Amino acid sequence: MKAFITGGSGFIGTFVAHKLLQNNVEVTIFDRREPNAELTHLCNCIQGDLLDLEKVKNSIGGHDVVYHLAANADISMGVKDTALDLQLTTIATYNVLESMRLNTISSIVFLSGSGVYGDASDTQCVETAGPLLPVSLYGASKLAAEGLISAFSNMFNMKALIFRPANIVGGGQTHGVLFDFIQKLKRDCHRLEILGDGNQTKSYLYIDDLYDAITIALDTQQEAVSVINVASADTVDVNWIAARVIEFMKLSEVQITHTKGKVGWVGDVPTVRLNTSKLRQLGWVPQYSSKEAIDKALTEILGV
Amino acid sequence: MKAFITGGSGFIGTFVAHKLLQNNVEVTIFDRREPNAELTHLCNCIQGDLLDLEKVKNSIGGHDVVYHLAANADISMGVKDTALDLQLTTIATYNVLESMRLNTISSIVFLSGSGVYGDASDTQCVETAGPLLPVSLYGASKLAAEGLISAFSNMFNMKALIFRPANIVGGGQTHGVLFDFIQKLKRDCHRLEILGDGNQTKSYLYIDDLYDAITIALDTQQEAVSVINVASADTVDVNWIAARVIEFMKLSEVQITHTKGKVGWVGDVPTVRLNTSKLRQLGWVPQYSSKEAIDKALTEILGV
């Protein structure tokens, strides 16, 4: 079995590469960034841009499955550069699918996001919910990518797993609220600015549990295109996370401030709740709750 | 009131331009094609490509509302040129929205399509249906455009009406099953090839009824983003349409053949049924059934 991982130098890509290697899968990493040092010896590493269609076409041949994990990961950037998500997620996904078609590769695993649901307020989103009205360009690009994957699957006989995950956390993460708080407190241990009122309430998932979900779905899903929510059952708010980071960093007398408004940035969603009945019916049980996932990630990031 | 119509030289765009002019709206048409001869004297006509972002930016300023009607209209082409819908619909829509943002234009009317629902079989699709898994690149690009419109609306305070219409018919149409059958029979009045088994069953709407739906929704919808199905209550199948065209053209002894399979092309959907309760609750009642719409369009196209 040969796997092609886009975004293979990122947090999730690196993790997935290691897991696949443990399962004797041959792995090719395709990323704009340099790969994780350890992986350079274990994988075929291609440094390239998904916007370079020729390079993707010429790199993807001979693989059995594509883990398409590359995307613009910084949701807040969309308001400053409105073309970013269109390019790095929508057009990049088209280039991946077109390259798969030309090389007759029929299996794709895609990480979408809860952003496709838009702002559903307190409603628990189930996969059959609609209309899908994203409030960020990040969400719009994930929705566009889902649509492209669905169309290519039907037209060119591909099989796709589309995951809509909660916030994924773990030792290697390079962005997100946990990472940001740690960086801010490393720069100034007396002050922590929280974007928004800190009541944004979301679910966090330890990366191992995401990988288990992918494995179970690959083993069980028969449909041409499956859409699957992935989240732990509980949610935590950003103020709780801030306090937890401060506690783990053993800081005291940190002055916490909040920026105006309910959300951290234009396009942020204050409350995200995902219904995971579909995945649980396949036998998936997350090992970690949101709180446990954050504690585990903090332990790994801080090395404490 | 000043309106900017993308795709203003097409069938629906030309119709909408005439209607707006009758209501004393100043109209600018933006299209790659030359405008309808009559409209050149009545509107500001700009010949340009929506993929030329600079030109769109420089043309759109000073308008109050954008009727974004331009798109790739030939669904069957997606299988031959997979980039067509991405460019002519998804990226073109991004360019329109980005140009609106830069010129502080906040109102958009968009024609999406039933293609966003994918193949729902006999299910009557309601606007809250999900997941949205298009089976054509046409449907995927309409879904991507909906997502972009929703994100821009939330992030930059725009207001959007998104219509998911049935097949629109009328005298000026330049593509679609009616138009194709007439063209084929004009070339050879003894033979008519139907793509698929002819049992594809869809709803057809006379263009006047679409325009009424837009007017009613503009007057009543308060939400930032509204998604609205538009269709007459009945459906007809393609074999019925073929017989009707032959009758209207006063032909006899036409040998009808069918291509293999249930659908006309890769990405075609055999059965489309749209629930229109939302629009009917706003007071919309179509003047024509699907059968009446086809008869009226045939009369206008053939001048009989």
Interface residues (C-beta under 8 A of the other chain):
Chain A: G78 V79 T82 A83 L86 T90 I91 Y94 L97 E98 R101 V116 G118 D119 E127 T128 A129 G130 P131 L132 L133 P134 V135 S136 L137 G139 A140 S141 L143 A144 E146 G147 L148 S150 A151 F152 N154 M155 V225 V227 V266 G267
Chain B: G78 V79 T82 A83 L86 T90 I91 Y94 L97 E98 R101 V116 G118 D119 E127 T128 A129 G130 P131 L132 L133 P134 V135 S136 L137 G139 A140 S141 L143 A144 E146 G147 L148 S150 A151 F152 N154 M155 V225 V227 V266 G267
